[in-house]
């Protein structure tokens, strides 16, 4: 495991806020199950919902960065290969 330390408050405040809100929505509002949501809820059980939101926000930022680099679409559930569809 690569431990990089705690999450800092560096970077754009608005982007951090939007990632936090997206993580909150993924964990509490989204009905469609995803591997990201399941991962976050396991963390919430173990460490609390606030830490889970931060962890999901960070993971979401990493996923989005990788998507920008590769041009891939978001995969809701990697086991099934279900991808996001944009019309």
N, C-alpha and C positions, 0 to 999 in steps of 0.2 A: 504494500500500500504506500502510495506517495502522499505524505502529509505536508501540505503547503502552509499550514497555519489557519488562523481564523479568517472569516470573511471581513474584508475591510470596507470602509466607506469611500473608497476611491472611485473616480469615474463620475459620469453624469448622474446627478441625483434623480432626475426624471426617469431615466432608463432603469435605474435600480428600483424605483417605486413601481414602474410598470411591470417589471419582472416579478416583483413581490405580489402584485395584484393578480397577475396571470397564474402564479403558483397557488395563490389562495383559491382562485377559481377552479383550477385543476383538482385541488384537494377537496373542495367543499361543494361545488356546483355542478361539475360535469358528470353526467349520468353514464356516458359511454366509458367502459373500463379501458384503461391503458396501463402499460407497464410502468410509466412514469408515475401515475397516480398510485398504483400498488406499492411502488418503492417508497413514495412519500408517506403513505399511510403506515407502512412498517416502521419508518423512522418516528412518526408521530406517536405510535404506540410505545416506543422505547424511550424517546427523549422529549416528547411534547410537541404540540402543534406549531408553536412559533419557530422552533428549530427546524421542523419539517418544512415549513414554508420557505425558510431561507435556503435550505438544502435543495429543494425543488427549483427555486429561482436560480440558484447557481448552476444546477444541472441543465435547466432550460437554456440559460445563456450559453453554456458549452455546446449544447445540441444546435442552437441557432447559429453559432459561430461556425461549426462544422458544416452545417447546411449551406451557409454562404460560401465557404471554401469549395465545396464539392458540387453544389448545384442540385443536391438531392432534395426530395420532398420528405416531410415529416412522416415517420412510420408510427402509427398509433400503437400497434402491437407487433414487435419484431417476430414473435413466434408464428403469427399468421401472415406476416408480410403486408398487412393492410396499410395503405398509404393515404395521405390527405389528397383530396381531389379539389382542384380549383377550377371554377367555370368562368 
